[in-house]
């Protein structure tokens, strides 16, 4: 019960308690910024406003005690009212004589205002202590006249003394210096008496906890005010203001205490003593308590006479709080769809006001009930439709916003761009399309859930890092849209693109990875590159695609890009045709053991000989195959064809030749990858030890998933090679996590190895680590014999040299191609017809 009591007290009074302390803390740390606010001209008005509330509260206490006295005859309450009557009068004269106030009897001055304040403060402390210590008992009915007469006389004496033309009292404040020692001593005396009041209240706390707690809080605020009133230098500085504010808060809590004892507590006691509800009301409660809708009954005067438990739960009002009150003033004070104006069984949607002032959406029906052939009132049956509204809003949100990034989707973005163009058709604007490089690799490696988190992080960086005037949107996952409503020049676009690059200069931390985000941005300007939102978005997207192979990360749309994009689409279509027309073939590049000079293995590389374009670079069609998903059937064909060729070589007397095949990211994340490879090995009859699968470090970011797949592949008996080793995320970490048989050092470490001592040192370190871990090493693309010698000296196991590819193909094997077919085909590039 105590916990509930304090919780309820805090809930009802926390604002009044916190505001003065908040201003006090603000003043302590930012006093200079408040200097202008508390100038003399401004302060007079602020002081007058605070005094108005103090005086009003004091008179309210006095009036409340006067009006309730005939019913209570309480000696404590009537003298407490008289005390505040005297204080109110003194505070009036304190306010009108304050420095800066107009002429009243004589010029206003700190002398008069301060003495009126100190008189009020002393009488409050002394009077409050006396009232608390006097035992409360009934007194005669005319006692209030005596008490209030004495209070009036007391105030009159102070007024006469202070307004005497001859100063009868010493100055309490010296402007520019602050309070005198006399003033401070009087203030401390008042504070000391107030402490005695607090001791008494604490000692007798349980006699009336609510009243005593409010008085304790008031005493605390009075004490704080006392010390603030001893620390100011000018009557219009911040400390003086805060002292008045704490004084006001104290009077407020004293008012609450008197109100509680005079009005609230008696009312609560009266409510507790009410008779039990009539039998009919009990029956009605039983009938309606389990219903899922709220029910409110009102009479013909719109006064609430009944409400069921569900109505209480929905509105957070208790029945006793609403019974007897006007429905319109409590639940719905608007003219629109007010239940009290409706006598129809039609279902209407509106809002009801809850106890805390919030609104609840409801649907209701009002039915009149008749007694003695007269309209006796209405029955309102209503239900909470908050969840229905939320579902409707969520559906609407999903229609216009991306659920992951919380940005406008393509439809909503397009609509907003269209409206902006219509509103300012002559203003230059820009639409930007942003694409995240390697996002598919990140998503497939770490999982789609992590991919969504990355997209959300990217959206948040854009939202925080870019100006609020730029409209952001999300389009199909990894693509983002930006709209600049007012563009000054193309230079501004370049600056904005560099700003985006800066936003993503810091990597995104995801699990134990640092993900570097690289963006490609395409820009289309209105009206040069399109006169409507559709054209602008299309052209911005075309420009974005063009940045993927450009040295910079953004491009402005140019008309010729349409042709390039068209060519890209034609190439994509030709790739589909290449599969059907057997235009793909395989080149085999050797891996040579530097110690023996023997060919250890070959690497199968897919090539495309277009009937019209000629040789198409793998750098063009491999990314295209990845993008379109054609890499899956192409990859399986390469695996099968390479295994068939190895089987033939073995039959021709080359028993130790094995083949290495690159596995693409999409292939690696196929659920049935192990089953596909096992099936190809079984079908071609190649022993698993003659097949080596090359993976890249980016495929292994999701360690648990990658380890599981690699262990299953190792269980088949195939070898695993890590391609482009040293350029990934945490290379050495993988050597301990995964079953790696071979490392292929990236070509960037091999080139110019004699001139670059750092590359030589790194290569030596990689080879040494691999030797100790019993892992083979292959170095890629050395075009100088001296590089071979370097690796021969440090016992590199295997070396692959691109410059021997053609010699190898020509001298060791027939120049071949394997056409894209399930049946064995003769080697050699497809002939043109």
C-alpha positions in Angstrom: 0.0 0.0 0.0 2.8 2.4 0.8 4.5 1.7 -2.5 1.2 2.4 -4.3 0.7 5.6 -2.2 4.1 7.0 -3.2 3.7 5.9 -6.8 0.3 7.7 -7.0 1.7 10.8 -5.4 4.7 10.9 -7.8 2.4 10.4 -10.8 0.1 13.3 -9.8 2.9 15.7 -8.9 6.1 14.9 -10.8 5.9 17.8 -13.1 5.4 20.4 -10.4 8.3 18.8 -8.5 10.7 18.5 -11.4 10.2 21.9 -13.2 11.8 24.0 -10.5 14.8 21.6 -10.1 15.2 21.5 -13.9 15.4 25.3 -14.1 17.7 25.3 -11.2 20.1 22.9 -12.8 19.9 24.8 -16.1 20.6 28.1 -14.4 23.7 26.6 -12.6 25.2 25.4 -15.9 23.9 28.0 -18.4 23.5 31.1 -16.4 25.2 33.3 -19.1 22.6 32.3 -21.7 19.8 33.4 -19.4 21.3 36.9 -18.9 19.2 38.5 -21.6 16.0 36.8 -20.4 16.3 38.2 -16.9 17.0 41.8 -17.7 15.2 44.3 -15.5 12.4 44.9 -18.0 11.6 41.3 -18.6 12.1 40.3 -14.9 9.4 42.6 -13.6 6.8 40.9 -15.7 8.0 37.4 -14.8 8.1 38.3 -11.1 4.6 39.8 -11.3 3.3 36.6 -13.0 4.8 34.3 -10.3 3.4 36.6 -7.6 0.0 36.4 -9.2 0.0 32.7 -8.8 1.4 32.8 -5.3 -1.3 35.3 -4.3 -4.0 33.3 -6.0 -3.0 30.1 -4.3 -2.8 31.8 -0.9 -6.3 33.4 -1.3 -7.6 30.0 -2.5 -6.3 28.3 0.7 -7.9 31.1 2.8 -11.2 30.9 0.9 -11.2 27.1 1.0 -10.7 27.1 4.8 -13.4 29.8 5.3 -16.0 28.0 3.2 -15.4 24.5 4.7 -15.2 25.8 8.3 -19.0 25.6 9.0 -18.9 21.9 8.1 -15.6 21.0 9.9 -15.3 23.6 12.7 -11.6 22.6 12.7 -9.3 25.0 14.6 -6.3 23.9 12.6 -7.9 24.5 9.2 -9.4 28.0 10.1 -6.1 29.3 11.5 -4.3 27.9 8.5 -6.7 29.8 6.3 -6.2 33.0 8.3 -2.4 32.5 8.1 -2.6 32.4 4.3 -5.0 35.3 4.2 -2.4 37.4 5.9 0.4 36.0 3.6 -1.7 36.8 0.5 -2.1 40.5 1.6 1.6 40.8 2.3 2.4 39.2 -1.1 0.2 41.7 -2.8 2.2 44.6 -1.4 5.4 42.7 -2.1 4.4 42.5 -5.8 3.3 46.1 -6.3 6.3 47.5 -4.6 8.8 45.4 -6.4 11.6 47.3 -8.2 10.4 48.4 -11.6 6.7 48.5 -10.7 4.6 51.7 -11.3 4.2 54.3 -8.5 2.0 53.2 -5.6 1.9 55.4 -2.5 5.6 55.9 -3.0 8.3 54.8 -5.5 8.9 51.0 -5.6 12.1 49.9 -4.2 14.0 46.8 -2.9 13.5 48.1 0.6 9.7 47.8 0.6 9.5 44.6 -1.5 12.1 42.7 0.5 10.5 43.6 3.9 7.1 42.5 2.7 8.6 39.3 1.5 10.5 38.6 4.7 7.4 39.4 6.8 5.4 36.9 4.7 8.1 34.3 5.0 8.5 34.6 8.7 4.8 34.5 9.4 4.5 31.5 7.2 7.2 29.5 9.0 6.0 30.5 12.5 2.3 30.3 11.8 2.7 26.9 10.1 4.6 25.5 13.1 2.0 26.8 15.6 -0.9 25.4 13.5 0.7 22.0 13.3 1.4 21.9 17.0 -2.1 22.9 18.1 -4.3 19.9 18.6 -7.1 19.9 16.1 -10.5 20.2 17.8 -13.9 21.7 17.1 -14.4 25.4 17.9 -17.3 27.8 18.0 -19.0 28.8 14.7 -17.8 32.5 14.9 -14.1 31.6 15.4 -13.3 32.2 11.7 -14.2 35.9 12.1 -11.7 36.3 14.9 -9.0 34.4 13.1 -9.3 36.3 9.8 -9.7 39.6 11.7 -6.4 39.0 13.5 -4.8 38.1 10.1 -6.0 41.3 8.6 -4.7 43.3 11.6 -1.3 41.6 11.4 -1.0 42.5 7.7 -2.1 46.0 8.3 0.6 46.6 10.9 3.3 45.5 8.5 1.9 47.7 5.7 1.9 50.7 8.0 5.4 50.2 9.2 6.9 49.5 5.8 5.1 52.4 4.1 6.0 54.9 6.8 7.7 57.9 5.1 10.5 57.6 7.7 12.4 54.4 7.3 11.7 52.5 10.5 13.5 49.4 9.4 17.0 48.8 8.0 17.7 47.9 4.3 17.7 44.2 3.6 19.1 44.3 0.0 21.8 46.4 -1.5 21.5 46.4 -5.3 24.7 45.1 -6.9 25.9 43.6 -3.6 23.0 41.4 -2.7 21.2 40.6 0.6 22.5 42.2 3.8 23.5 40.0 6.7 20.3 40.9 8.5 18.2 39.7 5.6 20.2 36.5 5.4 19.9 35.9 9.1 16.1 36.5 9.0 16.0 34.1 6.0 18.0 31.5 8.0 15.7 31.9 11.0 12.7 31.2 8.7 14.5 28.2 7.3 15.3 26.9 10.8 11.7 27.2 11.9 10.7 25.4 8.7 13.0 22.5 9.6 11.2 22.3 12.9 8.0 22.0 10.9 9.5 19.2 8.9 10.6 17.3 12.0 7.1 17.6 13.4 5.5 16.3 10.2 7.9 13.4 9.9 7.2 12.4 13.6 3.4 12.5 13.0 3.5 11.4 9.4 1.1 8.5 9.7 -1.7 10.6 11.2 -2.5 12.0 7.7 0.1 10.7 5.2 -1.2 12.5 2.1 -1.4 15.9 3.8 1.8 15.5 5.7 3.7 14.4 2.6 2.5 17.4 0.6 3.5 19.7 3.4 7.0 18.0 3.6 7.5 18.6 -0.1 6.3 22.2 0.3 8.8 22.7 3.2 11.7 21.3 1.1 10.9 23.8 -1.6 10.6 26.6 0.9 14.1 25.7 2.3 15.6 25.7 -1.2 14.0 29.0 -1.9 15.4 30.4 1.3 18.9 29.6 0.3 18.4 31.0 -3.2 17.1 34.2 -1.7 20.4 34.6 0.2 22.6 34.2 -2.9 21.4 36.9 -5.4 23.2 40.1 -6.1 20.4 41.9 -7.9 16.7 41.7 -7.3 16.2 40.7 -11.0 18.8 38.0 -11.3 18.2 34.2 -11.9 18.7 33.2 -8.3 15.9 35.6 -7.2 13.7 34.3 -9.9 14.3 30.6 -8.9 13.7 31.5 -5.3 10.2 32.8 -6.3 9.6 29.7 -8.4 10.4 27.4 -5.5 8.2 29.5 -3.3 5.4 29.2 -5.8 5.8 25.4 -5.9 5.7 25.3 -2.1 2.5 27.2 -2.0 1.0 24.9 -4.6 1.7 21.9 -2.5 0.3 23.6 0.6 -2.8 24.3 -1.5 -3.0 20.7 -2.5 -2.7 19.7 1.2 -5.5 21.9 2.3 -7.6 20.9 -0.7 -7.0 17.2 0.1 -8.1 17.6 3.8 -11.0 19.9 3.1 -12.4 18.6 -0.2 -10.8 15.5 -1.6 -10.6 13.4 1.6 -14.2 14.1 2.7 -15.4 13.3 -0.7 -13.5 10.0 -0.8 -14.9 9.1 2.6 -18.4 9.9 1.4 -18.0 7.7 -1.6 -16.8 4.8 0.5 -20.0 5.1 2.7 -22.4 4.9 -0.2 -25.1 2.2 -0.1 -24.8 -0.9 -2.1 -26.0 -0.7 -5.6 -29.6 -1.6 -6.1 -30.6 -5.1 -7.1 -31.4 -4.1 -10.7 -27.9 -2.5 -11.0 -26.3 -5.7 -9.7 -28.2 -7.7 -12.2 -27.2 -5.3 -15.0 -23.6 -5.5 -14.0 -23.7 -9.3 -14.0 -25.2 -9.3 -17.5 -22.7 -6.9 -18.9 -19.5 -7.7 -17.1 -18.5 -10.4 -19.5 -19.5 -8.7 -22.7 -16.6 -7.7 -25.0 -18.0 -4.2 -25.7 -18.2 -1.2 -23.5 -21.6 -0.1 -22.4 -22.6 3.3 -21.2 -26.1 4.4 -20.2 -27.1 8.0 -20.0 -30.4 9.7 -19.1 -32.3 12.2 -21.2 -30.1 15.0 -19.8 -27.0 13.2 -21.1 -25.9 12.3 -17.6 -24.0 9.0 -17.3 -25.9 6.6 -15.1 -24.1 3.3 -15.8 -21.0 1.8 -17.4 -19.9 -1.7 -17.5 -16.4 -3.1 -16.6 -15.3 -3.3 -20.2 -16.1 0.4 -20.6 -14.0 1.1 -17.5 -11.1 -0.9 -19.0 -11.3 0.8 -22.4 -11.5 4.3 -21.1 -9.4 3.9 -17.9 -12.1 5.6 -16.0 -13.7 4.1 -12.9 -17.5 3.9 -12.8 -17.7 6.2 -9.7 -15.6 8.8 -11.6 -18.1 9.1 -14.5 -21.5 8.3 -13.0 -23.4 11.5 -12.8 -21.2 13.4 -15.2 -22.2 14.7 -18.6 -21.1 12.3 -21.3 -20.2 15.0 -23.9 -17.9 16.9 -21.5 -16.1 13.8 -20.5 -15.8 11.5 -23.5 -16.3 13.6 -26.6 -16.5 17.4 -26.5 -16.7 17.8 -30.3 -19.9 18.3 -32.3 -18.9 15.7 -34.8 -20.2 12.2 -34.1 -21.1 12.9 -30.5 -23.0 10.0 -29.0 -25.3 12.3 -27.1 -26.6 13.7 -30.4 -27.2 10.4 -32.0 -30.2 8.2 -31.5 -29.7 5.8 -34.3 -28.7 2.2 -34.5 -26.2 3.0 -37.3 -22.6 2.1 -36.5 -20.4 5.2 -36.2 -16.7 5.6 -35.8 -15.2 8.4 -33.7 -12.8 8.9 -30.8 -13.5 8.9 -27.0 -11.3 10.7 -24.5 -9.6 8.5 -21.9 -8.9 9.5 -18.3 -5.3 10.5 -19.1 -6.4 12.8 -21.9 -5.4 10.4 -24.7 -7.9 9.4 -27.4 -9.1 6.0 -28.3 -10.7 5.2 -31.7 -14.1 3.5 -31.2 -17.0 2.3 -33.2 -20.4 2.6 -31.4 -24.1 2.4 -31.8 -26.6 4.4 -29.7 -30.0 2.9 -28.9 -32.7 4.9 -27.1 -34.7 3.3 -24.3 -38.2 4.2 -23.4 -39.9 4.4 -20.0 -43.5 5.3 -19.6 -43.7 6.0 -23.3 -41.0 8.7 -23.0 -37.4 8.8 -24.0 -35.6 8.1 -20.8 -32.1 8.1 -22.3 -29.8 6.1 -24.5 -27.6 3.0 -24.3 -24.2 3.4 -26.0 -22.4 0.2 -27.0 -18.9 0.7 -28.3 -15.7 -1.2 -29.0 -12.0 -0.3 -29.3 -10.9 -0.4 -32.9 -7.3 0.5 -32.2 -5.9 -2.7 -33.6 -8.1 -2.5 -36.7 -6.8 1.0 -37.2 -3.2 -0.2 -36.7 -3.7 -3.0 -39.2 -5.1 -0.6 -41.7 -2.3 1.9 -41.1 0.3 -0.9 -41.4 -1.1 -2.0 -44.7 -1.0 1.6 -45.9 2.5 1.9 -44.6 3.6 -1.3 -46.4 2.1 0.1 -49.6 4.2 3.2 -49.5 7.3 2.4 -47.4 10.0 -0.3 -47.5 9.7 -2.5 -44.4 13.5 -2.9 -43.9 14.8 0.5 -44.5 11.7 2.5 -43.4 12.2 4.7 -46.5 9.5 5.5 -49.1 9.3 2.7 -51.7 9.4 3.2 -55.4 5.7 4.0 -55.7 5.7 6.6 -53.0 9.0 8.1 -54.1 7.8 8.4 -57.6 4.6 10.1 -56.4 6.6 12.6 -54.3 8.9 13.4 -57.2 5.9 13.9 -59.5 4.3 16.3 -57.0 7.6 18.3 -56.6 7.9 18.7 -60.4 4.3 19.8 -60.6 4.7 22.4 -57.8 8.0 23.9 -59.2 8.1 23.0 -62.9 10.8 25.6 -63.6 13.2 24.7 -60.9 16.2 22.4 -61.8 16.1 19.1 -59.9 18.0 15.8 -59.7 17.1 12.2 -59.2 19.9 9.9 -58.0 20.1 6.1 -57.9 22.5 4.5 -55.5 23.5 0.8 -55.7 25.6 -1.1 -53.1 28.4 -3.2 -54.6 28.9 -6.8 -53.5 25.7 -6.7 -51.5 24.6 -10.1 -52.9 27.9 -11.6 -51.7 27.4 -10.1 -48.2 23.8 -11.3 -48.1 24.5 -14.8 -49.3 27.6 -15.2 -47.2 26.3 -13.8 -43.9 22.7 -14.7 -44.4 19.7 -12.7 -45.6 18.8 -11.5 -42.1 22.3 -9.9 -41.8 21.8 -8.5 -45.3 18.6 -6.8 -44.1 20.5 -5.3 -41.1 23.2 -4.0 -43.4 20.5 -2.3 -45.6 18.9 -0.8 -42.5 22.3 0.5 -41.4 23.0 2.0 -44.9 19.5 3.7 -44.8 20.2 5.1 -41.4 23.6 6.6 -42.4 21.9 8.2 -45.4 19.1 9.5 -43.3 21.5 11.0 -40.7 24.3 12.1 -42.9 22.4 13.9 -45.7 20.4 17.2 -45.5 16.8 16.8 -44.5 15.7 18.5 -47.7 16.9 15.5 -49.7 14.1 12.9 -50.2 15.3 9.3 -49.7 13.7 6.2 -51.1 14.4 2.5 -51.3 14.0 0.4 -54.5 14.3 -3.3 -54.7 16.5 -4.1 -51.8 20.0 -2.9 -52.4 19.1 0.2 -54.5 18.4 3.6 -53.0 16.9 6.7 -54.5 17.6 10.3 -53.7 15.7 13.4 -54.9 17.1 17.0 -54.8 14.2 19.4 -55.1 16.3 22.5 -55.9 19.6 22.1 -57.8 21.9 25.0 -58.2 24.5 23.4 -60.5 26.1 20.1 -61.5 28.9 20.9 -59.1 26.4 20.6 -56.2 25.7 17.0 -57.4 29.4 16.2 -57.4 29.7 17.6 -53.9 26.7 15.5 -52.7 28.1 12.3 -54.2 31.4 12.9 -52.4 29.4 13.5 -49.2 27.8 10.1 -49.7 31.2 8.6 -50.3 32.4 10.2 -47.0 29.3 8.8 -45.2 30.4 5.3 -46.0 34.1 5.9 -45.5 33.8 4.1 -42.1 33.1 0.4 -42.5 29.9 -1.1 -41.0 30.6 -3.4 -38.1 28.6 -6.6 -38.6 29.4 -9.5 -36.2 33.2 -9.8 -36.4 33.4 -8.3 -39.8 34.2 -4.8 -41.0 32.1 -4.4 -44.1 33.4 -1.7 -46.5 30.4 -0.2 -48.3 31.1 0.9 -51.9 28.4 2.7 -53.8 27.6 3.4 -57.4 25.6 6.5 -58.1 23.7 7.5 -61.2 22.3 11.0 -61.6 19.6 12.3 -63.9 18.7 16.0 -63.9 15.4 17.7 -64.6 14.5 18.8 -67.2 17.6 17.9 -69.3 17.4 14.1 -68.8 13.7 13.7 -68.4 10.5 15.7 -67.9 8.8 13.3 -65.6 9.6 11.1 -62.7 9.6 7.9 -64.8 12.2 9.1 -67.3 14.4 10.6 -64.5 14.4 7.3 -62.5 15.1 5.2 -65.6 18.0 7.4 -66.7 19.4 7.7 -63.2 19.4 3.9 -63.1 21.1 3.6 -66.5 23.8 6.1 -65.3 24.2 4.0 -62.1 24.9 0.8 -64.1 27.5 2.7 -66.1 29.5 3.6 -62.9 30.1 -0.1 -62.2 33.0 -0.2 -64.6 34.0 3.4 -64.2 37.0 4.8 -62.1 34.6 7.1 -60.2 31.6 6.1 -58.1 29.1 8.4 -59.8 28.1 9.4 -63.3 25.7 12.0 -64.8 23.4 10.6 -67.3 24.3 11.0 -71.0 22.1 10.0 -74.0 24.7 7.6 -75.3 24.2 5.5 -72.1 20.9 4.3 -73.5 22.8 2.7 -76.3 25.3 1.1 -73.8 22.5 -0.2 -71.7 20.7 -1.6 -74.7 24.0 -3.3 -75.6 24.1 -4.8 -72.2 20.7 -6.2 -72.6 21.6 -7.6 -76.0 24.7 -9.2 -74.5 22.5 -10.8 -71.8 20.2 -12.2 -74.4 23.2 -13.4 -76.4 24.5 -15.2 -73.4 21.2 -17.2 -73.2 21.7 -18.0 -76.9 25.4 -18.9 -76.3 24.2 -21.7 -74.0 21.7 -22.9 -76.6 24.1 -22.5 -79.5 27.2 -24.2 -77.9 29.3 -21.1 -78.1 31.0 -21.7 -74.7 34.2 -23.7 -74.4 36.9 -24.4 -71.8 40.6 -23.5 -71.7 42.9 -25.4 -69.5 45.7 -23.6 -67.8 48.6 -25.6 -66.2 49.9 -25.6 -62.7 53.6 -26.5 -62.8 55.7 -27.9 -60.0 58.8 -25.8 -59.8 61.0 -28.5 -58.3 60.3 -31.2 -61.0 59.0 -29.0 -63.8 56.0 -31.4 -64.2 52.5 -30.4 -64.9 50.7 -31.0 -61.6 47.2 -30.0 -62.6 45.2 -27.7 -64.8 42.6 -25.1 -64.1 39.4 -25.1 -66.2 38.4 -21.6 -67.4 35.2 -21.0 -69.3 35.4 -18.9 -72.5 32.9 -17.5 -74.9 33.5 -17.2 -78.7 30.6 -15.1 -80.0 29.7 -15.7 -83.7 29.7 -12.0 -84.4 31.6 -10.2 -81.6 34.4 -12.8 -81.5 36.1 -13.5 -78.1 34.0 -12.0 -75.2 36.1 -11.2 -72.1 35.2 -13.2 -69.1 35.2 -9.9 -67.2 32.1 -9.0 -69.2 30.0 -12.2 -69.3 30.9 -13.8 -65.9 29.4 -10.9 -63.9 26.4 -10.9 -66.3 25.9 -14.6 -65.6 26.1 -14.0 -61.9 23.5 -11.2 -62.2 21.1 -13.3 -64.2 21.6 -16.6 -62.4 23.0 -18.3 -65.5 26.1 -19.0 -63.6 24.4 -22.0 -62.0 23.9 -24.1 -65.2 27.2 -22.8 -66.6 29.1 -23.7 -63.5 27.6 -27.2 -63.5 28.5 -27.7 -67.1 32.1 -26.6 -66.5 32.3 -29.1 -63.6 30.9 -31.9 -65.6 32.9 -31.2 -68.8 36.2 -30.7 -66.9 35.7 -34.1 -65.1 35.0 -35.8 -68.5 38.2 -34.3 -69.9 40.3 -35.4 -66.9 38.9 -38.9 -67.4 40.0 -38.9 -71.1 43.5 -37.7 -70.1 43.8 -40.5 -67.6 42.9 -42.9 -70.4 45.6 -41.3 -72.6 48.3 -42.1 -70.1 48.3 -38.9 -67.9 47.2 -40.5 -64.6 48.3 -37.8 -62.2 46.5 -34.8 -63.9 43.8 -33.2 -61.8 41.6 -30.3 -62.6 40.7 -27.2 -60.6 37.3 -25.6 -61.1 36.1 -22.2 -59.7 32.9 -22.3 -57.7 30.8 -19.1 -57.9 29.1 -17.5 -55.0 25.7 -18.5 -56.2 26.9 -22.1 -56.6 28.4 -22.2 -53.2 25.2 -21.3 -51.5 23.1 -23.8 -53.4 21.4 -26.1 -50.9 22.2 -29.1 -53.1 25.8 -28.2 -54.1 27.3 -31.4 -52.4 24.8 -33.6 -54.1 25.4 -32.0 -57.5 29.2 -32.5 -57.3 28.8 -36.1 -56.0 26.5 -36.8 -58.9 28.9 -35.4 -61.5 31.8 -37.5 -60.0 29.7 -40.6 -60.1 28.5 -40.0 -63.7 32.0 -39.2 -65.1 33.8 -41.9 -63.1 36.5 -39.5 -61.9 38.0 -40.2 -58.5 37.3 -37.2 -56.1 41.0 -36.7 -55.5 41.5 -35.4 -59.0 39.0 -32.6 -58.6 39.9 -29.4 -56.8 37.3 -26.7 -56.0 38.4 -23.1 -55.8 36.5 -20.8 -53.5 37.0 -17.1 -52.5 37.3 -15.7 -49.1 34.1 -13.7 -49.5 32.1 -16.9 -49.6 33.2 -17.8 -46.1 32.1 -14.8 -44.1 29.4 -16.9 -42.6 31.8 -19.2 -40.9 29.4 -21.8 -39.5 27.6 -22.3 -42.8 30.8 -22.3 -44.9 32.5 -24.7 -42.6 29.6 -27.1 -42.8 29.6 -27.1 -46.6 33.4 -27.4 -46.9 33.4 -30.4 -44.5 30.8 -32.1 -46.5 32.8 -31.5 -49.7 35.9 -32.8 -48.0 34.0 -35.9 -47.0 33.5 -36.6 -50.7 37.3 -36.6 -51.1 37.7 -33.5 -53.3 40.4 -30.8 -52.6 39.6 -27.3 -51.5 41.6 -24.3 -52.7 41.4 -20.7 -51.4 41.6 -18.4 -54.5 43.0 -14.9 -54.3 44.4 -15.5 -50.8 45.4 -12.4 -48.9 42.9 -9.9 -50.3 39.8 -10.9 -48.3 38.5 -10.2 -44.9 40.6 -12.1 -42.4 42.7 -14.6 -44.3 44.8 -16.2 -41.6 41.7 -16.8 -39.5 40.3 -19.1 -42.2 43.4 -21.4 -42.2 42.4 -22.6 -38.7 38.6 -22.7 -39.4 38.3 -24.4 -42.8 39.7 -27.6 -44.3 41.9 -25.9 -46.9 44.3 -27.9 -49.1 45.8 -25.2 -51.2 46.3 -21.4 -51.1 46.4 -19.4 -54.4 48.4 -16.2 -53.7 46.7 -13.3 -55.4 48.5 -11.8 -58.5 48.8 -8.4 -56.8 51.4 -9.9 -54.5 53.4 -11.5 -57.4 53.7 -8.6 -59.8 57.0 -6.7 -59.5 58.0 -8.9 -56.7 61.7 -8.2 -57.2 61.3 -4.5 -57.0 58.7 -4.6 -54.1 60.3 -5.9 -51.0 57.0 -5.7 -49.1 55.3 -8.1 -51.6 58.3 -10.5 -51.4 58.1 -10.5 -47.6 54.3 -11.1 -47.6 54.7 -14.0 -50.1 57.5 -15.5 -48.1 55.4 -15.3 -44.9 52.3 -16.9 -46.6 54.5 -19.8 -48.0 56.2 -20.4 -44.7 52.9 -20.5 -42.8 51.4 -22.8 -45.4 54.4 -25.2 -45.2 54.0 -25.5 -41.5 50.3 -26.2 -41.8 51.0 -28.7 -44.6 49.1 -26.6 -47.2 50.2 -26.4 -50.8 50.7 -23.0 -52.4 50.1 -21.8 -55.9 51.3 -18.4 -57.2 49.3 -16.7 -59.9 50.3 -14.8 -63.1 54.1 -14.3 -63.0 55.3 -13.2 -66.4 59.0 -13.1 -65.5 61.3 -16.1 -65.2 63.1 -14.5 -62.3 59.9 -14.7 -60.2 60.0 -18.5 -60.8 63.6 -18.6 -59.5 62.5 -16.6 -56.4 59.9 -19.2 -55.6 62.1 -22.1 -56.4 64.6 -20.9 -53.9 62.0 -20.8 -51.1 60.5 -24.2 -52.1 57.1 -23.1 -53.3 55.2 -26.2 -54.1 53.2 -25.2 -57.2 53.3 -22.3 -59.6 50.9 -21.3 -62.4 52.2 -19.2 -65.3 49.8 -17.5 -67.7 52.4 -17.0 -70.4 52.7 -20.8 -70.9 49.0 -21.3 -71.4 49.0 -21.3 -75.2 52.3 -23.3 -75.4 50.8 -25.8 -73.0 47.6 -26.1 -75.0 49.4 -26.3 -78.3 52.2 -28.7 -77.3 50.7 -31.0 -74.8 47.0 -31.1 -75.8 45.0 -30.5 -78.9 43.5 -27.0 -79.0 40.1 -27.7 -77.7 36.7 -26.5 -76.6 34.0 -28.3 -75.0 30.6 -27.1 -76.2 27.7 -26.5 -73.8 26.1 -29.9 -74.1 25.4 -32.9 -71.9 27.0 -35.2 -74.6 30.8 -35.3 -75.1 31.8 -32.9 -77.9 35.0 -32.6 -79.9 37.5 -30.0 -78.5 38.0 -26.7 -80.2 36.1 -23.4 -80.4 32.9 -23.6 -82.3 33.3 -22.9 -85.9 31.4 -20.1 -87.5 28.9 -21.1 -90.1 
